[in-house]
Amino acid sequence: MPPAHSVSAQFSVTVRVELDARQEPLGKLTARIAEAGGALQGVDLVPGAGAEGKRVREFTIDARDQQHWEEILRAIGSTRGARVIGYVDRTLQMHRGGKIEQHNKYPLKTRDDLSMAYTPGVARVCQEIAADRAKAFEFTIKRNTVAVVSDGSAVLGLGDIGPEAAMPVMEGKAMLFKEFADVDAFPICLDTRDPGQIVDVVRLVAPTFGGINLEDISAPRCFEIEERLKAEVDIPVFHDDQHGTAVVTMAALFNSLKIVGKRLEDLRVLVVGLGAAGVAVTKMMLESGVTHVIGCDRHGALSTEREDYASGEMTEMKRWYAEHSNPDKLHGSPAEVIEGCDLFIGVSGPGIIPAEALARMADDAIVFAMANPNPEVMPEEATPHVRIMATGRSDYPNQINNVLCFPGIFRGALDAGAPRITEEMKLAAAKGIAEVVADEDLSEDYIIPSVFDREVAPAVAAAVVEEARRAGIARVSEETGTFAALE
């Protein structure tokens, strides 16, 4: 959420107020709302409402938080000639009944419509698919539908809240798929934490879908679930918390290096936060040519000389990390090992690195502080010490946000009919995002496109399709658009 001092649309409220029609205190009300710190977004008359001699208006106001609403309501209610009738939390109202719904593509108005869409005509389509299972990609929703699967164990900024509470997030994800890439997505929240059960459920529903987007599943279970699913289903499986973050981070890094004039091979990188995102970002950097990475968890820098490595207490993923990073075997907190680093990547929590520690980084330092809602270091504090600053937030320049990746990467995978999303396809997606920023527009505060840039998803999709065709894993014919199994 935004800092406590700023208003936000997430705390938007519509207040219904009854006013004296003869001496309507509209000017006084707007002044009172402003004095209370509210941001007035609109005033609407409610026709036909109110008793004789009264008029009812609705005031749409952005606030800081729910407590701020009370201050605003008291300010309105204390204005002579005004009476608060009630108010509506606009964010809760948006979610009432869910945020997505199903629509038919064709009307069912005549017997002919019914005979083609359902019985008896549908039997012919079923027989086509029964004879060639690949035709499900041509004659069902499979061709354009992704399952958004979660167990609610690691919801961004909220943690382990369970499957029911995770549904609004997954519905929002489905909205983003549709809005930015015209991919139909459906949320599936599972009431289990058992990796085997999650794999079994997804494998069993896979015939319905063209892709699987894993979301908000806690580490290290998410690694096992993804790897097992990739081996057991013939459609793309993509854990967005890992790979979406990695792709967008690499896109931001590619453009940052153009500004600072450094090479991937020469970078010294500090990664703080070694969950799903931190591990995936590190792997993608290593595959792209970075050779010197230091990773820090809550106990400090990982290395093969750390006590929990020697004792065998370190998790399998962190053991891998220790063996592929920190060549100098440094130990200590992030502030203690940041000396000389060119790039700081934070995927951990707020306030992890003191701003003054950034002064010990190399010249032209780059900081990606991506913890949400509050980053590892605030941009205002970091700016004096670094050349390029990015966060995961929308209220600062350079927002590193997964929405730049997942709609386009699935659009491309579906269009190509690819059975999987390869490392090369992810790298192609990162380059596709980076290239949306024209060289003449590239600057320290514009290294990554806006999440609302409509060129991003098509550019990513095109790059992914091209790579799938180059690798020989595209099952959709470039000439005819028909789907065929790989030989």
Summary of the structure (lengths in Angstrom):
residues: 487
radius of gyration: 26.0
end to end distance: 49.7
largest distance: 81.6
contacts: 1612
relative contact order: 0.09
helix: 44%
strand: 18%
